Amino acid sequence: MDRREDFFVLNALSVESRLRILSFLVNKGPMTISEIVDELGELFQANMSTQIKGLEVVGLVEKTRDKRKRNCSAIFSTICVDFKEE
């Protein structure tokens, strides 16, 4: 990852609800947006979709289609940022 990509990832993680969503997906596994809303109970589905899209754009979450459902899953369980300049 280059510095610009690092910035976008850190920016996406600066939103508390996104951190909670990512942590939840890492620990519970793939779920639909409705299931995440039901489990976390803190955001409406439209807002949850927006937050997940923010994580998806920077490559932290992916959506997959399974017959009738679209599951969201965390791509990484650990994120490390190296601040040392090369």
C-alpha positions in Angstrom: 0.0 0.0 0.0 1.2 3.5 -0.7 0.8 6.5 1.7 -2.4 7.7 -0.1 -4.0 4.3 0.3 -3.0 4.2 4.0 -4.6 7.6 4.4 -7.9 6.4 2.9 -7.9 3.2 5.1 -7.2 5.3 8.3 -9.9 7.8 7.3 -12.4 5.0 6.8 -11.5 3.6 10.2 -11.9 7.0 11.9 -15.7 6.5 12.0 -16.6 4.6 15.2 -19.5 2.8 13.6 -17.2 1.5 10.8 -14.8 0.2 13.4 -17.7 -1.6 15.2 -18.9 -3.1 11.9 -15.5 -4.3 10.9 -14.8 -5.8 14.3 -18.2 -7.5 14.3 -17.6 -9.0 10.9 -14.1 -10.2 11.9 -15.5 -11.9 15.0 -18.9 -13.2 13.7 -18.2 -13.9 10.1 -20.1 -13.0 6.9 -23.6 -11.5 7.3 -26.2 -9.6 5.4 -26.7 -5.9 6.0 -30.0 -6.6 7.7 -28.4 -9.2 10.0 -25.7 -6.7 11.0 -28.4 -4.0 11.7 -30.3 -6.5 13.8 -27.2 -7.6 15.8 -25.6 -4.1 16.3 -29.0 -2.3 16.6 -27.4 1.1 16.3 -27.9 2.2 12.7 -30.7 2.1 10.2 -30.2 -0.1 7.2 -29.6 2.8 4.8 -26.9 4.3 7.1 -25.4 0.8 7.6 -25.2 0.4 3.8 -23.3 3.7 3.6 -20.9 2.7 6.3 -20.2 -0.7 4.8 -19.7 0.9 1.4 -17.0 3.1 3.0 -15.2 0.0 4.2 -15.7 -1.7 0.9 -14.2 1.1 -1.2 -10.9 0.9 0.8 -10.8 -2.9 0.5 -11.6 -3.8 4.1 -15.0 -5.4 3.4 -16.3 -7.3 0.5 -19.8 -8.3 -0.6 -20.6 -11.7 -2.1 -23.8 -13.0 -3.5 -25.1 -16.3 -2.2 -28.3 -17.5 -4.1 -30.7 -15.2 -2.4 -28.5 -13.1 -0.1 -25.7 -10.6 -0.3 -23.2 -11.2 2.5 -20.7 -8.8 3.8 -17.4 -10.1 5.1 -14.2 -8.6 6.5 -11.2 -9.2 4.2 -8.6 -8.7 7.0 -8.6 -9.5 10.7 -5.5 -7.4 11.3 -4.5 -4.1 10.0 -1.0 -2.7 10.3 0.2 0.7 9.2 3.9 1.4 8.8 4.8 5.0 9.4 8.5 4.6 8.5 9.4 6.4 5.3 11.3 4.4 2.7 
